[in-house]
Amino acid sequence: MLTPDVLIIGAGPSGLSAGTELVKRGHRVLVVEREAVAGGIPRHCAHKGFGIRDLHRVLDGPTYATRLVAAAQRAGVTIWTTAMVTDWSASAGATITSPHGRFLVTPRATILATGARERPRAARLLPGDRPSGIYTTGQLQNSVHLHHQRVGSRAVILGAELVSFSAVLTMREVGCRTVAMVTEHPRPEAYAPVAKAGGLLFRFPVLVGHRVTRIIGRAQLEGIEIENLSTKQRRVIECDTLITSGDWVPDHELARLGGLAMDGRSKSPIVDGGLRTGSPGVFAIGNLVHPVDTGDVAALDGRHVVASVEQWLASMPPMPSTVQLIPAGVLTWVAPGRWGEFVARPSRGRYLGWVGGFARFPRVTVRQAGDVLATRRLPWPAVPGRLFRIPSSLLRDVTISGGDVTIEVK
Ligand SMILES: Cc1cc2nc3c(=O)[nH]c(=O)nc-3n(C[C@H](O)[C@H](O)[C@H](O)COP(=O)(O)OP(=O)(O)OC[C@H]3O[C@@H](n4cnc5c(N)ncnc54)[C@H](O)[C@@H]3O)c2cc1C
């Protein structure tokens, strides 16, 4: 039986950053991680691009992960690895299963920081044969960077998100050529310069407006059949490797097991601006609540949650009143999904959302009880497959007694 002040489940950027800050403020923190090494996803992303907003450095993933783990250890955070939380509820605590046995942890506060993953082939309902040679980007990078395995020689990437270009770099390292990138969207989800430079540099076509209609190959992948969504024409691309990239789902099993209120669209636990879930003493941070943003944004969530956790540890106040934020227009979900007075400003002063349609200069309108509280055209586009940021200043005039708030993006 263990009784830390705070149990943090998941030792990625968000969990490690929360642990470091809480220990610095004198709290006893246990971080548990199911993998053998702490650090989360960045451990197997060998390219640069991590740590910009939190550490003010441009680091590669493994270096970033190592720095966060070292900072946590220096501060005095207890990190258990190869320790998986296999059962959890807010009232009964967490069961950890590890090679050292099973442990029951009954903390005063729990932070869920379990991250997100890409939907694998089966969850994307891709029809056809079931050969080997199909990976998510996460699985690919795990095989290549952590287990030093080889993949095939001709790859197709499904999705054109930032992470899809990360897969191109990983495959290049092991001599696997990307022959095409395929996305159902009318334009690549990644930022335009990345998509353009990636396609030109590595000389593969980005086939927008296409879907995969068949996987071909008995034991090993031999090709995929794709369909042009407007002409309905089909053709086969020969390949021995298929990467199903992006299309994120939060690692939400514990949140669901513990009966937390969930957002039906993002499949994440619903939090307020202070990253409190609807269950007293339970908090959720990082990509678990916004699948997915960058590692530094997840790490800053870890710092942001500290105020709410400390308030809870100090006085265990009753759950404060909040109002629901309802997405409208092309906005399909928004996180935090609730607004409250105690921490009205979310992490980094931004709400994060997901959109189902493209808008070059989207107009965001905030309404409460039918009244328009704010409306503004934003200078950045709303693009499916990429997080959309909404300044929290647009919600400045929301009141706790005014009822649910609608945030429309058009
Ligand atoms: C291919 C790829 C490339 C990327 N490139 C970049 C980039 O260039 N720059 C950037 O900033 N970001 C990048 N990202 C995003 C970045 O990795 C994530 O935003 C970041 O890792 C999220 O941190 P997190 O703490 O929320 O979750 P994670 O890093 O996913 O950590 C969650 C941890 O929780 C653990 N866990 C889950 N369930 C349990 C359980 N039941 N018990 C114990 N432990 C559990 C997991 O094992 C994991 O280690 C990339 C992501 C991918 C997949």
The ligand as a Gaussian input file, in Angstrom:
#p B3LYP/6-31G(d) Opt

LIG

0 1
 C        5.745000      10.279000     -34.549000
 C        5.563000      11.463000     -33.643000
 C        6.316000      12.609000     -33.870000
 C        6.168000      13.711000     -33.026000
 N        6.936000      14.810000     -33.242000
 C        6.882000      15.840000     -32.374000
 C        7.774000      16.964000     -32.495000
 O        8.579000      17.040000     -33.411000
 N        7.695000      17.948000     -31.563000
 C        6.810000      17.892000     -30.522000
 O        6.806000      18.802000     -29.670000
 N        5.946000      16.859000     -30.393000
 C        5.964000      15.840000     -31.273000
 N        5.119000      14.774000     -31.133000
 C        4.076000      14.837000     -30.080000
 C        4.616000      14.517000     -28.677000
 O        5.322000      13.328000     -28.701000
 C        3.440000      14.416000     -27.707000
 O        2.732000      15.637000     -27.740000
 C        3.864000      14.175000     -26.267000
 O        4.599000      13.000000     -26.150000
 C        2.604000      14.103000     -25.380000
 O        2.977000      13.940000     -24.059000
 P        2.020000      13.238000     -23.021000
 O        2.704000      13.297000     -21.699000
 O        0.666000      13.810000     -23.101000
 O        1.856000      11.719000     -23.516000
 P        2.898000      10.576000     -23.921000
 O        4.203000      11.095000     -24.347000
 O        2.148000       9.690000     -24.847000
 O        3.114000       9.801000     -22.534000
 C        2.085000       9.039000     -21.934000
 C        2.735000       7.942000     -21.114000
 O        1.737000       7.279000     -20.324000
 C        2.089000       5.908000     -20.237000
 N        0.891000       5.142000     -19.850000
 C       -0.284000       5.059000     -20.531000
 N       -1.147000       4.261000     -19.859000
 C       -0.500000       3.826000     -18.734000
 C       -0.862000       2.975000     -17.647000
 N       -2.061000       2.391000     -17.592000
 N        0.042000       2.753000     -16.673000
 C        1.272000       3.341000     -16.715000
 N        1.678000       4.154000     -17.728000
 C        0.802000       4.403000     -18.718000
 C        2.580000       5.597000     -21.653000
 O        3.366000       4.444000     -21.692000
 C        3.364000       6.861000     -22.001000
 O        4.735000       6.757000     -21.709000
 C        5.235000      13.666000     -31.955000
 C        4.462000      12.497000     -31.753000
 C        4.619000      11.416000     -32.590000
 C        3.784000      10.166000     -32.361000

